[in-house]
Amino acid sequence: MPFCQDDQAYAPDGWAYDDDRRGVPFARLRTVEGRHFFTVKMRRTGTLGDLLLCVDELDGLGVFLEVERMVPDGVPGEAVQAELSRFVGSLGIEAERTGQTYDVLVRGLLTSA
């Protein structure tokens, strides 16, 4: 079911839009159906070969690892996702794949409380 959300993002004093975002904490005030949510997401990024790794820690939800890789046109997305899943499996960490966005996960956490 679609819903409307209004987001206001806040960065540390002195940060400019063109500045690097790595390691910078951003706060967000989101309003959905008259309810207000305040979140802070800490993101750490790095590269390993042609992979971009992003580690996000979200209060109440835990730590998330995003793995991305640029591929040329015509490469099947399913094959790339399978490759990235094998990479995550090789790290020796407990991980569960999710197709949900952070917004949906946070909303689910707040509505179940």
HELIX and SHEET records of a PDB file:
HELIX    1   1 GLY A   77  SER A   90  1                                  14    
HELIX    2   2 TYR A  102  SER A  112  1                                  11    
SHEET    1   A 5 GLN A   5  TYR A  10  0                                        
SHEET    2   A 5 PHE A  26  VAL A  32 -1                                        
SHEET    3   A 5 ARG A  35  LEU A  48 -1                                        
SHEET    4   A 5 LEU A  51  LEU A  58 -1                                        
SHEET    5   A 5 GLY A  62  ARG A  69 -1                                        
END                                                                             
